[in-house]
Amino acid sequence: MVMMGEMWNLGSTMGTLMLVYTLFRQFFPHHLQLYFEKYFRKVSGFIYPYVEITFDEFAGDFFKRNEAYSAIKSYLGDKSSASAKRLKANVVKDTESVVLSMDYNEEVTDKFEGVKVWWSANRTLPSTQRISWFSDDDEKRSYTLTVHKRHRELITRSYIGYVLKEGKERATRNRRRKLYSNNPSHDWHGYRRSKWSDVPFEHPATFDTLAMDSNLKEEIKNDLIKFSTAKDYYVRIGKAWKRGYLLYGPPGTGKSSMIAAMANLLDYDVYDLELTAVKENAELRRLLLDTSNKSVVVIEDIDCSLDLTGQRERNKTEKDKKDEDRSDPITKKIKEDEKTESKVTLSGLLNCIDGLWSSCGGERIIVFTTNYVEKLDPALIRRGRMDKHIELSYCCFDAFKVFAKNYLEIDSHSLFGEIETLLGETEMTPADVAENLMPKSNNDEVETCLSRLIEALNDAKKKKKAEDEARLMAEKKEEENKEVKENGVATAADEVKENGVTVSH
């Protein structure tokens, strides 16, 4: 009570001084203001013997989230629920847990080696001219630590480090992994900082449930685990602690499931980066800077995400250009907007994933996926950027056995031999195999599901055979036409020769 009374009196005195100071700045010349400010700071230092340290949510030019802010928030969680009078409550999805945190302009106390400190949560609202479209993401948030100046050294040298370490450990223990997606650029109002939206990451895929070649599966698992424990190695060789994976293969071969299995194995967050929603290279850098460590950054269908080489524009025919010229003004405007939709360049993307900016953060995995690896620029997928190239192809017998275990709970069956033979003779994606194995009703038995798969494989085999025969016939016909054309030229040459005409070349 004595301390509260003391701080109340100090607050009243400081308030009076601030009022006088404000009036002085309004009515006195600038050179007198500078002179007065010098002595005002000295006087306030005697009257208010406390030191205030502020930890903003974002550091620098709003480029990167301040890790200290997040650690302090975790550290103050239990203390806030125990002593704060005003709390904010969030319900964790799919659980009955309620997470409590200190409300804004609320204060809690803490003790460290017998020294009492005060923590307060603050926020600054946007200026009045922007208040009409104000949202929670426009405010500037911070925590302020207040301590008597006689304890400055203890607090700055020991206490703050203790808070950050303890906060990070608590955040790790209570962490729920998330799936992030980037917001469109037009949602970034001024200082709006919600570059990413998130939902809990709950994809159930693991390497045990992945249907693929068992040797390749073990190779990928070992590579991921080795990467996650190699911080000192990357420091020693002078490389950013990141690793690139290129997943390629036909649609339905399990590329998305592979990404989920990677994240679940390493307990990483997933950032699904949609390049078409990014306006320019600078914005791409801000997005990647705002990703956390221990994360998987994914760009799916990289060959379709952006026209990084400008090939689309060069391939326009004269007819296309004439059609554009004749189009109505509204259509022209839409097409012009599409052209300026994104200015992200190949060099900008490469610099973010492998240049100087890639070193801002660590323990990150970058994954590109594509159905057509041959369409990608070699510079984009060279070793060192995409360190490991993984081909996910059609279903093999090893993959089928995983499906049989997962879907039908069997390890062997009399029909397995026939299925193994058919899988070796035709091409079927893992997605199609899984769809045929999945029971369609409660009455479907194991043999029914396996028989349905065999029927589908036989149909695929017949279709492939028919396509191969049609292709051979087309090639044979083309060869015959070529021979007829060559024979016709030869006959004409013979006739010219017989007629005694000499052809000069």
C-alpha positions as CSV (number, residue, x, y, z in Angstrom):
1,M,0.0,0.0,0.0
2,V,2.9,2.4,0.8
3,M,4.4,1.6,-2.6
4,M,1.1,2.2,-4.4
5,G,0.6,5.5,-2.5
6,E,4.1,6.6,-3.4
7,M,3.6,5.8,-7.0
8,W,0.3,7.6,-7.0
9,N,1.9,10.8,-5.6
10,L,4.7,10.5,-8.1
11,G,2.2,10.0,-10.9
12,S,0.3,13.1,-9.9
13,T,3.4,15.2,-9.8
14,M,4.6,14.0,-13.1
15,G,1.2,14.7,-14.6
16,T,1.4,18.3,-13.5
17,L,4.9,18.7,-14.9
18,M,3.8,17.2,-18.2
19,L,0.9,19.7,-18.4
20,V,3.2,22.6,-17.8
21,Y,5.7,21.2,-20.3
22,T,3.0,20.9,-23.0
23,L,1.9,24.5,-22.4
24,F,5.5,25.7,-22.5
25,R,6.1,24.0,-25.9
26,Q,3.0,25.6,-27.3
27,F,3.7,29.2,-26.4
28,F,7.5,29.6,-26.1
29,P,10.1,30.0,-28.8
30,H,12.0,26.9,-30.0
31,H,15.4,27.8,-28.6
32,L,13.9,28.3,-25.1
33,Q,12.1,24.9,-25.5
34,L,15.5,23.1,-26.0
35,Y,16.9,24.8,-23.0
36,F,13.9,23.9,-20.8
37,E,13.9,20.2,-22.0
38,K,17.5,19.8,-20.8
39,Y,16.5,20.7,-17.2
40,F,13.1,19.1,-17.3
41,R,14.7,15.7,-17.9
42,K,17.1,16.3,-14.9
43,V,14.2,17.3,-12.6
44,S,12.0,14.4,-13.6
45,G,14.9,12.0,-13.0
46,F,15.0,13.2,-9.3
47,I,11.2,13.1,-8.8
48,Y,10.6,9.8,-10.6
49,P,13.3,7.4,-9.6
50,Y,12.1,4.5,-11.8
51,V,13.5,3.1,-15.1
52,E,11.1,2.0,-17.8
53,I,12.1,-0.5,-20.5
54,T,9.8,-1.0,-23.5
55,F,9.7,-4.2,-25.6
56,D,7.8,-3.5,-28.9
57,E,6.0,-6.3,-30.7
58,F,7.9,-5.5,-33.9
59,A,11.6,-4.5,-34.2
60,G,13.1,-2.2,-36.8
61,D,11.0,-0.9,-39.7
62,F,8.2,-3.4,-38.9
63,F,10.1,-6.0,-40.9
64,K,10.5,-8.6,-38.2
65,R,8.6,-9.7,-35.2
66,N,10.5,-9.1,-31.9
67,E,11.2,-12.5,-30.3
68,A,11.5,-10.8,-26.9
69,Y,7.9,-9.7,-27.1
70,S,6.7,-13.2,-27.7
71,A,8.9,-14.6,-24.9
72,I,7.6,-12.0,-22.4
73,K,4.0,-12.8,-23.3
74,S,4.6,-16.5,-22.6
75,Y,6.5,-15.7,-19.4
76,L,3.7,-13.4,-18.0
77,G,0.9,-15.9,-18.9
78,D,0.6,-17.6,-15.5
79,K,1.3,-14.4,-13.5
80,S,-1.4,-12.6,-15.4
81,S,-4.0,-15.2,-14.7
82,A,-3.1,-15.2,-11.0
83,S,-2.9,-11.5,-10.2
84,A,-4.2,-9.3,-13.1
85,K,-7.7,-7.8,-12.6
86,R,-8.5,-7.6,-16.3
87,L,-7.7,-10.5,-18.6
88,K,-8.2,-11.5,-22.2
89,A,-9.4,-15.1,-22.8
90,N,-8.9,-17.3,-25.8
91,V,-10.3,-20.8,-26.2
92,V,-7.9,-23.3,-27.8
93,K,-9.6,-25.1,-30.7
94,D,-10.9,-28.6,-30.2
95,T,-10.1,-28.5,-26.4
96,E,-11.7,-27.1,-23.3
97,S,-8.6,-25.1,-22.4
98,V,-8.9,-21.4,-22.0
99,V,-5.7,-19.3,-22.4
100,L,-5.6,-16.1,-20.2
101,S,-3.4,-13.1,-20.8
102,M,-3.1,-9.7,-19.4
103,D,-5.4,-7.1,-20.9
104,Y,-4.1,-3.8,-22.3
105,N,-3.2,-1.0,-19.7
106,E,-3.2,-3.7,-17.0
107,E,-0.2,-4.3,-14.7
108,V,1.2,-7.3,-12.9
109,T,4.2,-7.6,-10.4
110,D,7.1,-10.0,-10.3
111,K,10.0,-10.6,-8.0
112,F,13.6,-11.5,-8.9
113,E,16.2,-12.0,-6.2
114,G,14.1,-10.0,-3.8
115,V,13.6,-7.1,-6.2
116,K,10.1,-6.1,-7.2
117,V,9.3,-5.1,-10.8
118,W,6.2,-4.1,-12.6
119,W,5.0,-5.3,-16.1
120,S,2.3,-3.5,-18.1
121,A,0.8,-4.3,-21.5
122,N,0.3,-1.3,-23.8
123,R,-1.1,-0.5,-27.2
124,T,-1.1,2.6,-29.3
125,L,-4.1,3.1,-31.6
126,P,-3.7,4.5,-35.1
127,S,-4.0,8.3,-35.9
128,T,-7.5,9.8,-36.2
129,Q,-7.3,10.0,-40.0
130,R,-7.1,6.2,-40.1
131,I,-9.5,5.3,-37.4
132,S,-12.4,4.8,-39.8
133,W,-10.9,1.5,-41.0
134,F,-9.0,0.6,-37.9
135,S,-8.5,-3.0,-37.0
136,D,-6.7,-4.9,-34.3
137,D,-3.7,-5.4,-36.6
138,D,-3.2,-1.6,-37.0
139,E,-2.3,-1.1,-33.4
140,K,1.2,-1.0,-32.0
141,R,1.6,-3.3,-29.0
142,S,4.4,-3.5,-26.4
143,Y,5.3,-4.5,-22.9
144,T,6.9,-2.1,-20.4
145,L,9.1,-3.2,-17.5
146,T,9.4,-0.7,-14.6
147,V,12.0,-1.0,-11.9
148,H,13.7,1.3,-9.4
149,K,16.8,2.8,-10.9
150,R,19.0,1.4,-8.0
151,H,18.3,-2.1,-9.4
152,R,19.1,-1.2,-13.0
153,E,22.2,-3.4,-13.3
154,L,20.6,-6.5,-11.8
155,I,17.6,-6.2,-14.1
156,T,19.4,-5.5,-17.3
157,R,22.2,-8.0,-16.8
158,S,20.3,-10.9,-15.2
159,Y,16.5,-10.6,-15.0
160,I,15.7,-9.8,-18.6
161,G,17.8,-12.7,-19.8
162,Y,16.1,-15.0,-17.3
163,V,12.6,-13.8,-18.5
164,L,13.5,-14.4,-22.2
165,K,14.9,-17.9,-21.5
166,E,12.0,-19.0,-19.3
167,G,9.4,-17.5,-21.7
168,K,10.9,-19.4,-24.7
169,E,10.9,-22.6,-22.8
170,R,7.2,-22.1,-21.7
171,A,6.3,-21.3,-25.3
172,T,7.9,-24.5,-26.5
173,R,6.1,-26.6,-23.9
174,N,2.7,-25.0,-24.8
175,R,3.3,-24.7,-28.5
176,R,0.6,-25.7,-31.0
177,R,1.8,-26.0,-34.5
178,K,0.1,-23.8,-37.1
179,L,-0.6,-23.7,-40.9
180,Y,0.0,-20.2,-42.2
181,S,-1.1,-18.6,-45.5
182,N,-0.1,-15.2,-46.7
183,N,-2.7,-12.4,-46.9
184,P,-3.2,-10.5,-50.2
185,S,-1.2,-7.3,-50.4
186,H,-4.3,-5.1,-50.4
187,D,-5.0,-6.3,-46.8
188,W,-1.9,-4.6,-45.5
189,H,-3.4,-1.3,-44.3
190,G,-0.5,1.1,-43.6
191,Y,1.2,-0.5,-40.6
192,R,-1.1,-3.5,-40.7
193,R,1.2,-6.4,-39.9
194,S,-0.9,-9.5,-40.4
195,K,1.1,-10.7,-43.3
196,W,0.0,-14.3,-42.4
197,S,-3.3,-15.9,-41.4
198,D,-3.1,-19.1,-39.4
199,V,-5.1,-22.1,-38.4
200,P,-4.0,-25.1,-36.2
201,F,-2.0,-27.6,-38.2
202,E,-3.7,-30.9,-37.8
203,H,-2.8,-32.9,-40.9
204,P,-2.5,-36.6,-39.8
205,A,0.1,-37.7,-42.4
206,T,3.3,-39.3,-41.0
207,F,6.1,-41.2,-42.6
208,D,4.5,-44.4,-41.3
209,T,1.3,-43.7,-43.2
210,L,3.0,-42.5,-46.4
211,A,2.6,-44.9,-49.3
212,M,5.9,-44.9,-51.1
213,D,9.1,-46.9,-51.6
214,S,10.4,-47.9,-48.2
215,N,14.1,-47.2,-49.0
216,L,13.3,-43.7,-50.3
217,K,11.2,-43.1,-47.2
218,E,14.0,-44.0,-44.8
219,E,16.5,-41.9,-46.9
220,I,14.2,-38.8,-46.6
221,K,13.6,-39.3,-42.8
222,N,17.3,-39.6,-42.1
223,D,18.1,-36.5,-44.1
224,L,15.5,-34.4,-42.2
225,I,16.6,-35.6,-38.8
226,K,20.3,-34.9,-39.7
227,F,19.3,-31.4,-40.8
228,S,17.4,-30.6,-37.7
229,T,20.4,-31.4,-35.5
230,A,23.1,-29.8,-37.7
231,K,23.1,-26.2,-36.4
232,D,26.8,-26.3,-35.4
233,Y,27.7,-27.9,-38.7
234,Y,26.0,-25.1,-40.8
235,V,27.8,-22.5,-38.7
236,R,31.1,-24.2,-39.2
237,I,30.8,-24.4,-43.0
238,G,29.4,-20.8,-43.2
239,K,25.9,-21.6,-44.7
240,A,22.5,-20.5,-43.6
241,W,20.7,-23.2,-41.6
242,K,18.2,-24.1,-44.2
243,R,17.5,-26.9,-46.7
244,G,15.6,-27.1,-49.9
245,Y,13.5,-30.0,-51.2
246,L,12.1,-30.3,-54.7
247,L,9.1,-32.7,-54.9
248,Y,8.1,-33.6,-58.4
249,G,5.9,-36.1,-60.1
250,P,2.5,-36.6,-61.7
251,P,-0.6,-35.3,-59.9
252,G,-1.9,-37.6,-57.1
253,T,1.5,-39.0,-56.1
254,G,1.5,-37.6,-52.6
255,K,3.5,-34.4,-52.6
256,S,1.2,-32.6,-50.2
257,S,1.1,-35.6,-47.8
258,M,4.9,-35.7,-47.9
259,I,5.1,-32.0,-46.8
260,A,2.7,-32.8,-43.9
261,A,4.8,-35.8,-42.9
262,M,8.0,-33.6,-42.9
263,A,6.3,-31.1,-40.6
264,N,4.9,-33.8,-38.3
265,L,8.3,-35.5,-38.1
266,L,10.2,-32.4,-37.1
267,D,7.4,-30.6,-35.2
268,Y,7.6,-27.6,-37.5
269,D,5.0,-25.0,-38.5
270,V,4.0,-24.8,-42.2
271,Y,3.9,-21.6,-44.2
272,D,2.0,-22.0,-47.5
273,L,3.3,-19.2,-49.7
274,E,1.0,-18.2,-52.5
275,L,3.3,-16.2,-54.9
276,T,0.4,-14.8,-57.0
277,A,-0.8,-12.9,-54.0
278,V,2.6,-11.2,-53.6
279,K,3.0,-7.8,-55.3
280,E,6.8,-7.3,-55.5
281,N,10.2,-8.6,-54.3
282,A,10.3,-6.3,-51.2
283,E,6.9,-7.7,-50.1
284,L,8.2,-11.3,-50.6
285,R,11.2,-10.4,-48.3
286,R,8.9,-9.1,-45.6
287,L,6.8,-12.2,-45.8
288,L,9.8,-14.6,-45.4
289,L,11.3,-12.4,-42.6
290,D,8.0,-12.8,-40.7
291,T,8.2,-16.6,-40.7
292,S,9.4,-18.4,-37.6
293,N,12.3,-20.7,-37.1
294,K,11.5,-24.4,-37.1
295,S,9.2,-24.0,-40.1
296,V,8.5,-25.5,-43.5
297,V,8.0,-22.8,-46.2
298,V,6.0,-24.3,-49.1
299,I,5.5,-23.0,-52.7
300,E,3.2,-25.6,-54.4
301,D,3.1,-25.9,-58.2
302,I,6.0,-23.5,-58.6
303,D,5.8,-23.8,-62.4
304,C,2.2,-22.3,-62.2
305,S,2.7,-19.8,-59.4
306,L,4.2,-17.0,-61.5
307,D,5.4,-16.4,-65.0
308,L,8.9,-15.9,-63.7
309,T,10.6,-15.9,-67.1
310,G,8.1,-13.8,-69.0
311,Q,7.7,-16.7,-71.4
312,R,3.9,-16.2,-71.5
313,E,4.2,-12.7,-72.9
314,R,6.7,-13.7,-75.5
315,N,4.5,-16.6,-76.7
316,K,1.6,-14.4,-77.6
317,T,0.5,-14.7,-81.3
318,E,-0.3,-11.8,-83.6
319,K,-4.0,-12.9,-83.4
320,D,-3.9,-12.6,-79.6
321,K,-2.6,-9.1,-79.8
322,K,-5.2,-8.1,-82.4
323,D,-8.0,-9.5,-80.2
324,E,-6.6,-7.5,-77.2
325,D,-6.7,-4.3,-79.3
326,R,-10.3,-4.9,-80.3
327,S,-11.5,-5.8,-76.7
328,D,-13.7,-3.4,-74.8
329,P,-12.3,-0.9,-72.2
330,I,-13.4,-3.0,-69.2
331,T,-11.6,-6.1,-70.5
332,K,-8.5,-4.1,-71.3
333,K,-8.5,-2.7,-67.7
334,I,-8.8,-6.2,-66.2
335,K,-5.9,-7.5,-68.4
336,E,-3.8,-4.5,-67.4
337,D,-4.5,-5.2,-63.7
338,E,-3.5,-8.9,-64.3
339,K,-0.2,-7.8,-65.8
340,T,0.6,-5.7,-62.7
341,E,-0.8,-8.3,-60.3
342,S,2.7,-9.4,-59.3
343,K,6.2,-8.0,-60.0
344,V,8.0,-10.8,-58.2
345,T,11.0,-11.8,-60.4
346,L,13.1,-14.9,-60.6
347,S,16.1,-13.1,-59.2
348,G,14.0,-11.7,-56.3
349,L,12.8,-15.2,-55.4
350,L,16.3,-16.6,-55.6
351,N,17.7,-13.9,-53.4
352,C,15.1,-14.6,-50.8
353,I,15.6,-18.3,-50.6
354,D,19.4,-18.4,-51.2
355,G,20.8,-14.9,-51.0
356,L,21.7,-12.6,-48.2
357,W,18.1,-12.4,-47.0
358,S,18.0,-16.2,-46.5
359,S,20.3,-15.9,-43.5
360,C,17.7,-13.9,-41.5
361,G,16.5,-16.8,-39.4
362,G,17.4,-20.5,-39.1
363,E,16.2,-24.1,-39.1
364,R,13.9,-23.6,-42.1
365,I,13.0,-26.0,-44.8
366,I,11.9,-24.7,-48.2
367,V,9.8,-27.0,-50.4
368,F,8.9,-26.5,-54.0
369,T,6.4,-28.9,-55.7
370,T,5.8,-29.3,-59.4
371,N,4.1,-31.7,-61.8
372,Y,6.5,-30.7,-64.6
373,V,10.1,-30.4,-63.4
374,E,11.3,-29.8,-67.0
375,K,9.5,-26.5,-67.1
376,L,11.5,-25.0,-64.2
377,D,14.5,-22.7,-64.7
378,P,17.7,-24.6,-63.9
379,A,18.8,-21.8,-61.7
380,L,15.8,-22.2,-59.5
381,I,16.4,-25.9,-58.7
382,R,20.1,-26.3,-58.7
383,R,21.9,-28.0,-55.8
384,G,22.4,-25.6,-53.0
385,R,19.0,-24.1,-53.5
386,M,16.9,-27.2,-53.8
387,D,19.4,-29.5,-52.1
388,K,17.4,-32.7,-52.5
389,H,15.3,-33.7,-55.5
390,I,12.6,-36.2,-54.7
391,E,10.6,-37.9,-57.5
392,L,7.2,-39.1,-56.3
393,S,6.0,-41.5,-59.0
394,Y,3.3,-44.0,-59.6
395,C,2.3,-46.6,-57.0
396,C,4.7,-49.4,-56.4
397,F,4.1,-52.6,-54.4
398,D,5.7,-51.2,-51.3
399,A,3.3,-48.3,-51.4
400,F,0.3,-50.6,-51.9
401,K,1.2,-52.6,-48.8
402,V,1.2,-49.4,-46.7
403,F,-2.3,-48.6,-48.1
404,A,-3.5,-52.2,-47.4
405,K,-2.3,-51.8,-43.8
406,N,-3.8,-48.4,-43.3
407,Y,-7.2,-48.9,-45.1
408,L,-7.9,-52.6,-44.6
409,E,-5.6,-53.5,-41.6
410,I,-4.0,-56.5,-43.4
411,D,-0.4,-57.4,-44.0
412,S,-1.0,-60.1,-46.6
413,H,-3.7,-61.7,-48.8
414,S,-3.9,-64.3,-51.6
415,L,-4.6,-61.5,-54.1
416,F,-1.4,-59.6,-53.3
417,G,0.6,-61.5,-55.9
418,E,-1.8,-60.6,-58.7
419,I,-1.8,-56.9,-57.6
420,E,2.0,-56.8,-57.5
421,T,2.2,-58.1,-61.1
422,L,-0.4,-55.6,-62.3
423,L,1.4,-52.7,-60.6
424,G,4.5,-53.6,-62.4
425,E,2.7,-53.6,-65.8
426,T,0.8,-50.4,-65.6
427,E,0.9,-46.9,-64.1
428,M,-1.6,-45.9,-61.4
429,T,-1.1,-43.0,-58.9
430,P,-1.2,-43.6,-55.2
431,A,-4.3,-41.4,-55.0
432,D,-6.1,-43.7,-57.4
433,V,-5.0,-46.9,-55.6
434,A,-6.1,-45.4,-52.3
435,E,-9.5,-44.5,-53.7
436,N,-10.1,-48.1,-55.0
437,L,-9.0,-49.7,-51.7
438,M,-11.2,-47.5,-49.5
439,P,-14.3,-49.3,-48.4
440,K,-17.4,-47.8,-50.0
441,S,-19.9,-49.1,-47.4
442,N,-19.9,-50.9,-44.0
443,N,-20.5,-54.1,-45.9
444,D,-17.4,-54.0,-48.0
445,E,-15.0,-56.8,-47.1
446,V,-11.3,-57.0,-47.7
447,E,-11.7,-59.2,-50.8
448,T,-14.2,-56.8,-52.3
449,C,-11.8,-53.8,-52.0
450,L,-8.9,-55.8,-53.4
451,S,-11.0,-57.1,-56.3
452,R,-12.1,-53.6,-57.1
453,L,-8.4,-52.5,-57.2
454,I,-7.6,-55.4,-59.5
455,E,-10.4,-54.5,-61.8
456,A,-9.2,-50.9,-62.0
457,L,-5.6,-52.0,-62.6
458,N,-6.8,-54.3,-65.5
459,D,-8.8,-51.4,-67.0
460,A,-5.8,-49.1,-66.7
461,K,-3.6,-51.8,-68.3
462,K,-6.1,-52.2,-71.3
463,K,-6.3,-48.4,-71.7
464,K,-2.5,-48.2,-71.7
465,K,-2.2,-51.0,-74.2
466,A,-4.7,-49.3,-76.5
467,E,-2.9,-46.0,-76.2
468,D,0.4,-47.7,-77.0
469,E,-1.1,-49.4,-80.1
470,A,-2.6,-46.1,-81.3
471,R,0.8,-44.4,-80.8
472,L,2.6,-47.2,-82.7
473,M,0.1,-47.0,-85.6
474,A,0.5,-43.2,-85.8
475,E,4.3,-43.6,-85.9
476,K,4.0,-46.3,-88.5
477,K,1.7,-44.2,-90.7
478,E,4.0,-41.2,-90.3
479,E,6.9,-43.4,-91.4
480,E,5.0,-44.6,-94.4
481,N,4.0,-41.1,-95.5
482,K,7.7,-40.1,-95.2
483,E,8.7,-43.0,-97.4
484,V,6.0,-42.2,-100.0
485,K,7.2,-38.6,-100.1
486,E,10.8,-39.7,-100.5
487,N,9.9,-42.2,-103.2
488,G,7.9,-39.5,-105.0
489,V,10.9,-37.2,-105.1
490,A,13.2,-40.0,-106.3
491,T,10.8,-40.9,-109.1
492,A,10.6,-37.3,-110.3
493,A,14.3,-37.1,-110.3
494,D,14.6,-40.3,-112.4
495,E,12.0,-38.9,-114.9
496,V,14.0,-35.7,-115.3
497,K,17.1,-37.8,-115.9
498,E,15.4,-40.0,-118.5
499,N,14.3,-36.9,-120.4
500,G,17.8,-35.7,-120.7
501,V,17.4,-32.7,-118.6
502,T,20.4,-31.8,-116.4
503,V,19.5,-30.2,-113.1
504,S,22.1,-27.8,-111.7
505,H,22.3,-27.3,-108.0
